[in-house]
Amino acid sequence: MPHPRLLPRFPLFSASMITSRTYALDSTWRPILKDIGVSSANVLRRAQLPEDLLCHESVRLNAADFYRFWDGIEKELGDPLFPLRLCQAIKTESFSPAVFAALCSPNLWVAAQRISRYKPLVAPMRLDVREHDDTVSITLVWLDQIPKPPTSLVLTELLFFVTLFRTATREHIVPARLLADIGQVPDDAYESYFGTCIRRANVHQIVFKKADALRPFLTSNQGIWATFEPALRARLAELEVSATVTARVQAALLEALPSGIAAMEAVASKLAMSKRTLQRQLEAEETSYLKLLQTTREGLARHYLLNTQIPSAEISFLLGFQESTSFYRAYRNWTGLSPDQIRRPRPAKV
């Protein structure tokens, strides 16, 4: 049963992020950089980014800054094999939404499609996942027309899929084909890891045999994935449309409720505005904070009750209620039913 503290924490969006595409820098970067033996402060200095950047909870970078961050790691380490080390560090990191979404999948075909939906949140790229007669291809497509992506970033993305595949299946899967537009790297070392050579081309693509792409993941867990998917969907929706204040409040509540932080003042602070400003903007959108709090809790409660086996007492915690009895009363007010009644199979009509 997932513990509430393991719920994914996706960074919140601010008004400036709506007009300028930015990408979340995962909070796991601090321990990852430490694990590979590099100073995060030195990396950030080389990238001409604030040295305390990784100390902040919600960090987002535009594409140019994102690439400079990677260049900073390359230059600080001076090791052409660091993507291999980095991929191992990411694999063993305690929690990463992308890794989590992938490992919960039934196979690589599903995992790649899930990651393709998640990727634009955290990198200036998307994945073009395609099924062919006997193969499945995953192509990295860069979203911003800026200089060529760092070689280390390309290699890390390609390594990620191979490492993920082997971790999830517990088998030594070898790609059918690797294509990449990269500079000089120690080909022997990468060929040894991949099990095949990297062919130079004007695309970044990894191809697997279809039979391999459909191999079952031993780490598959559809029940837990169903618990986490709503928050991911909410963040993706924010990327696709101009976020209203209503949408931003709902997104903030999805993140804050499991921590028991449902006060309007706390949410207003997260959105970088005063409580009064938040009230005025919600009134302009013909809604209120209390209404959004109720509808968000009700929607989450219904999702948890119908799609998971999480006990009602734990659901009350995830919704920010101090006591389970408060959740029971609230749910009955919303629906006219108790949480147990909505979960109990209803008699078939005759």
C-alpha positions in Angstrom: 0.0 0.0 0.0 1.5 3.3 -1.0 2.4 5.6 1.9 1.1 9.2 1.6 4.5 10.7 1.8 5.4 8.9 -1.5 2.9 10.8 -3.5 4.7 12.5 -6.4 5.4 16.2 -5.9 5.2 17.9 -9.3 6.4 21.6 -9.3 3.7 24.2 -9.4 3.3 26.6 -12.4 3.5 30.3 -12.1 2.1 33.0 -14.4 5.4 33.5 -16.2 5.5 29.8 -17.0 2.3 30.0 -19.0 3.8 32.3 -21.6 7.3 30.8 -21.7 7.9 27.1 -21.9 9.9 25.9 -19.0 10.9 22.5 -17.6 11.0 21.1 -14.0 14.4 20.3 -12.6 13.7 17.2 -10.5 14.4 17.5 -6.8 16.4 14.3 -7.0 19.3 16.1 -8.8 21.0 17.1 -5.5 21.5 13.5 -4.3 22.3 12.3 -7.8 25.1 14.8 -8.3 26.5 13.9 -4.9 26.3 10.2 -5.9 28.4 10.7 -9.0 30.9 12.8 -7.1 30.3 16.3 -8.5 29.8 19.6 -6.8 26.4 21.0 -7.5 27.6 24.5 -6.8 30.4 24.2 -9.4 28.0 22.7 -11.9 25.7 25.7 -11.5 28.5 28.2 -11.7 29.7 26.7 -15.0 26.1 26.8 -16.2 25.8 30.5 -15.2 22.9 29.6 -12.9 22.2 30.6 -9.3 24.4 28.5 -7.0 21.5 27.9 -4.6 19.1 26.8 -7.4 18.8 23.2 -6.3 18.0 24.2 -2.8 14.6 25.5 -4.0 11.6 23.3 -4.0 10.1 24.2 -7.4 12.8 24.8 -9.9 12.0 25.3 -13.6 14.4 26.2 -16.5 13.9 27.3 -20.0 15.5 25.2 -22.7 18.7 27.2 -23.0 19.3 27.1 -19.2 18.4 23.4 -19.2 21.1 22.6 -21.8 23.6 24.8 -20.0 22.9 22.7 -16.8 23.9 19.6 -18.7 26.9 21.2 -20.2 27.9 22.3 -16.7 27.9 18.6 -15.5 29.9 17.5 -18.5 32.5 20.2 -18.0 32.8 19.7 -14.2 33.3 16.0 -14.5 35.4 15.9 -17.6 34.4 12.3 -18.0 33.0 11.1 -21.3 31.5 8.1 -19.6 29.5 10.0 -17.0 26.2 9.2 -18.7 26.8 5.6 -17.7 27.4 6.7 -14.1 24.4 9.1 -14.2 22.0 6.4 -15.4 23.0 4.1 -12.6 22.5 6.9 -10.1 19.0 7.7 -11.5 18.1 4.1 -11.5 18.9 3.7 -7.8 17.4 7.1 -6.7 14.6 6.8 -4.1 11.9 8.4 -6.2 11.6 9.9 -9.6 8.2 10.3 -11.3 9.5 9.2 -14.7 11.1 6.1 -13.4 8.1 5.3 -11.2 5.6 5.7 -14.1 7.8 3.4 -16.3 8.4 0.6 -13.8 4.7 0.4 -12.9 3.9 -0.3 -16.6 3.2 -3.8 -17.9 5.9 -3.7 -20.6 8.2 -1.3 -22.5 5.5 -0.4 -25.1 3.3 1.0 -22.4 6.2 2.5 -20.4 7.5 4.4 -23.4 4.0 5.9 -24.1 3.6 6.9 -20.4 7.0 8.6 -20.4 6.3 10.3 -23.7 3.3 12.1 -21.9 5.4 13.0 -18.9 8.6 14.1 -20.7 7.5 17.6 -21.8 7.2 18.5 -18.1 10.8 17.9 -17.4 12.8 18.3 -20.6 12.7 20.3 -23.9 11.8 17.1 -25.7 9.1 14.6 -26.5 9.2 11.0 -27.4 7.8 9.7 -30.8 6.9 6.1 -29.9 6.0 4.0 -33.0 5.1 0.4 -33.7 6.4 -1.2 -36.8 6.1 -4.7 -38.3 8.7 -6.3 -36.1 10.0 -3.5 -34.0 9.1 -0.6 -31.7 11.1 2.7 -32.1 11.5 5.5 -29.6 12.7 8.8 -31.2 13.8 11.8 -29.2 12.3 15.0 -30.7 13.6 18.3 -29.4 10.9 20.9 -28.8 12.9 24.2 -28.9 14.8 25.5 -31.9 18.0 26.2 -30.1 21.6 24.7 -30.3 22.1 21.0 -30.6 21.5 19.1 -27.3 24.5 18.0 -25.3 25.9 14.6 -26.2 25.7 13.5 -22.6 21.9 14.3 -22.5 21.3 12.3 -25.6 23.3 9.3 -24.3 21.6 9.5 -20.9 18.2 9.3 -22.5 19.1 6.3 -24.7 20.8 4.6 -21.7 17.7 5.2 -19.6 15.5 3.0 -21.8 18.0 0.1 -21.9 18.6 0.3 -18.1 14.9 0.6 -17.4 14.2 -2.4 -19.7 16.8 -4.6 -18.0 15.7 -3.5 -14.5 12.0 -4.2 -15.1 12.4 -7.5 -17.0 15.5 -8.8 -15.1 16.8 -9.8 -18.6 19.8 -8.5 -20.6 17.8 -6.9 -23.4 19.8 -5.5 -26.3 18.5 -2.8 -28.7 18.0 -3.9 -32.3 19.3 -0.5 -33.4 20.8 2.7 -32.0 21.0 6.0 -34.0 22.4 9.2 -32.7 23.8 12.6 -33.9 26.6 12.9 -31.4 30.3 13.8 -31.3 33.2 11.6 -30.3 32.7 9.3 -27.4 34.4 6.2 -26.1 32.4 3.9 -28.5 33.8 0.7 -27.1 32.5 1.4 -23.6 29.0 2.4 -24.8 28.9 -0.5 -27.2 29.8 -2.9 -24.4 26.9 -1.6 -22.3 24.3 -1.3 -25.0 25.4 -4.6 -26.6 25.4 -3.0 -30.1 27.1 -0.1 -31.8 25.8 3.5 -32.0 25.3 4.4 -35.7 25.8 8.1 -36.5 22.7 9.6 -38.1 20.7 12.9 -38.0 18.2 11.5 -35.5 18.3 10.2 -31.9 16.5 6.9 -31.9 16.5 3.5 -30.1 14.8 0.5 -31.6 13.7 -2.7 -29.9 12.4 -5.9 -31.3 8.6 -6.0 -30.8 8.8 -9.3 -29.0 11.2 -7.6 -26.5 9.1 -4.5 -26.2 6.2 -6.7 -25.1 8.1 -8.7 -22.5 6.2 -8.4 -19.2 7.7 -6.1 -16.6 8.2 -7.9 -13.3 7.9 -4.5 -11.6 4.4 -3.8 -13.1 1.8 -2.5 -10.6 -1.3 -1.1 -12.2 -3.0 -0.5 -8.8 -0.3 1.9 -7.6 -0.1 3.6 -11.0 -3.8 4.3 -10.9 -3.3 6.1 -7.6 -0.7 8.5 -9.0 -2.0 9.1 -12.5 -4.5 12.0 -11.6 -1.7 14.3 -10.5 0.3 13.6 -13.6 -2.8 14.3 -15.8 -3.4 17.6 -14.0 0.2 18.8 -14.7 0.0 17.7 -18.4 -3.3 19.6 -18.8 -1.6 22.8 -17.5 1.0 22.5 -20.2 -1.6 22.1 -23.0 -3.8 25.1 -22.1 -3.4 28.5 -20.6 -3.9 27.8 -17.0 -6.7 29.7 -15.3 -6.4 30.7 -11.6 -9.0 27.9 -11.0 -6.7 25.3 -12.6 -3.7 26.5 -10.8 -5.5 26.3 -7.4 -6.7 22.8 -8.2 -3.1 21.8 -9.1 -1.8 23.3 -5.9 -4.4 21.5 -3.9 -3.5 18.1 -5.5 0.0 18.7 -4.2 -0.9 20.2 -0.8 -3.7 18.1 0.4 -1.7 14.9 1.3 0.4 17.2 3.6 -2.7 18.5 5.3 -2.1 22.0 4.0 -5.5 23.1 2.8 -5.6 26.7 4.1 -6.2 29.4 1.5 -3.3 31.4 2.8 -0.9 28.5 2.1 -2.2 28.0 -1.4 -2.1 31.7 -2.2 1.6 31.8 -1.1 2.4 28.9 -3.4 0.9 30.8 -6.3 2.9 33.9 -5.3 -0.1 36.1 -4.6 -1.9 37.4 -1.5 -5.0 35.8 -0.1 -7.1 38.8 -1.2 -5.8 38.7 -4.8 -6.5 35.0 -5.0 -10.1 35.7 -3.8 -10.6 38.4 -6.4 -9.3 36.3 -9.2 -11.4 33.3 -8.3 -14.5 35.6 -8.0 -13.7 36.9 -11.5 -13.8 33.2 -12.7 -17.1 32.8 -10.9 -15.9 30.3 -8.2 -14.5 30.4 -4.7 -11.7 28.7 -2.8 -14.0 26.6 -0.7 -15.9 25.4 -3.7 -12.6 24.3 -5.4 -11.4 22.7 -2.2 -14.6 20.7 -2.0 -14.7 19.6 -5.7 -11.0 18.7 -5.6 -11.5 16.6 -2.5 -14.6 15.0 -3.9 -13.0 14.1 -7.2 -9.9 12.6 -5.5 -12.1 10.7 -3.0 -14.1 9.1 -5.8 -10.9 8.2 -7.7 -9.3 6.6 -4.6 -12.5 4.7 -3.7 -13.3 3.3 -7.1 -9.8 2.7 -8.4 -7.7 1.7 -5.4 -7.9 -0.5 -2.3 -6.5 2.3 0.0 -8.5 2.1 3.3 -10.9 5.0 3.9 -8.9 6.1 6.9 -5.8 6.6 4.7 -7.9 8.4 2.0 -9.1 10.9 4.6 -5.4 11.6 5.3 -4.6 12.0 1.6 -7.5 14.5 1.3 -6.2 16.6 4.2 -8.8 15.8 6.8 -7.6 15.7 10.4 -9.9 12.8 11.3 -11.6 10.0 9.3 -15.0 10.9 10.8 -14.7 14.3 9.1 -14.1 12.6 5.8 -17.1 10.3 6.3 -19.4 13.3 7.1 -18.1 15.3 4.2 -18.4 12.5 1.7 -22.0 11.9 2.7 -22.8 15.6 2.3 -21.3 15.5 -1.2 -22.9 12.3 -2.5 -25.6 11.2 -0.1 -23.6 8.0 0.4 -20.8 6.8 2.7 -17.4 5.9 1.4 -18.1 2.2 2.2 -21.3 2.3 0.2 -19.7 3.6 -3.0 -17.1 0.8 -2.7 -19.6 -2.0 -2.0 -20.7 -3.8 -5.1 -24.3 -2.8 -5.9 -27.0 -5.5 -6.5 -27.5 -6.3 -10.2 -30.8 -5.1 -11.6 -33.3 -7.8 -12.6 
